[in-house]
């Protein structure tokens, strides 16, 4: 039987993917409008994205630390 952590693990990867898609949209077609982010502000969104990414093990191949840092630098300017 799977533990609660094992059951929530796939959801957390999907949620991280959602956060990443929101960032991509915000930076490109979303015209940097914060209403397109999952969280209320861009600062909160990037903070929660980092927090979720750090909680995952193993880290996803499709989102590396250097890409997260790049997103942070682009969002917070």
C-alpha positions as CSV (number, residue, x, y, z in Angstrom):
1,X,0.0,0.0,0.0
2,X,1.3,3.5,-0.9
3,X,1.9,6.1,1.7
4,X,0.3,9.6,1.4
5,X,3.7,11.0,0.3
6,X,3.9,8.4,-2.5
7,X,0.3,9.2,-3.6
8,X,0.9,13.0,-3.7
9,X,4.3,12.8,-5.5
10,X,2.9,12.6,-9.0
11,X,0.5,15.4,-8.2
12,X,3.4,17.6,-7.1
13,X,5.2,17.0,-10.3
14,X,2.1,18.0,-12.3
15,X,1.6,21.0,-10.1
16,X,5.2,22.1,-10.7
17,X,4.6,21.7,-14.4
18,X,1.6,24.0,-14.1
19,X,3.6,26.6,-12.3
20,X,6.2,26.4,-15.0
21,X,3.6,26.8,-17.7
22,X,2.2,29.9,-15.9
23,X,5.7,31.4,-15.8
24,X,6.2,30.8,-19.6
25,X,2.9,32.3,-20.4
26,X,3.5,35.3,-18.1
27,X,6.9,36.0,-19.7
28,X,5.7,35.5,-23.3
29,X,2.1,35.8,-24.4
30,X,0.7,36.9,-21.0
31,X,2.2,40.4,-21.4
32,X,3.7,40.1,-17.8
33,X,0.2,40.3,-16.3
34,X,0.2,38.7,-12.9
35,X,-3.4,37.6,-13.2
36,X,-2.1,34.7,-15.4
37,X,-0.1,33.3,-12.5
38,X,-1.4,30.7,-10.0
39,X,-0.4,32.9,-7.1
40,X,-1.4,36.5,-6.6
41,X,2.0,38.1,-7.2
42,X,5.0,37.2,-9.3
43,X,7.2,37.2,-6.1
44,X,4.9,34.7,-4.4
45,X,4.6,32.6,-7.5
46,X,8.4,32.2,-8.0
47,X,8.9,31.6,-4.2
48,X,6.3,28.8,-4.2
49,X,7.7,27.3,-7.4
50,X,11.2,27.1,-5.8
51,X,9.7,25.7,-2.6
52,X,7.8,22.9,-4.5
53,X,10.8,22.1,-6.7
54,X,13.1,21.8,-3.6
55,X,10.6,19.4,-2.0
56,X,10.7,16.9,-4.9
57,X,13.1,13.9,-5.0
58,X,14.2,13.1,-7.6
59,X,14.4,16.5,-9.3
60,X,12.6,16.6,-12.6
61,X,14.7,16.4,-15.8
62,X,12.5,18.9,-17.5
63,X,13.1,21.7,-14.9
64,X,16.7,22.2,-13.7
65,X,17.9,24.6,-11.0
66,X,19.6,26.9,-13.6
67,X,16.2,27.2,-15.5
68,X,14.5,28.2,-12.2
69,X,17.1,30.8,-11.5
70,X,16.7,32.1,-15.1
71,X,12.9,32.4,-14.5
72,X,13.4,34.2,-11.2
73,X,15.7,36.7,-12.8
74,X,13.3,37.3,-15.7
75,X,10.2,37.6,-13.6
76,X,11.6,39.8,-10.9
77,X,12.9,42.6,-13.2
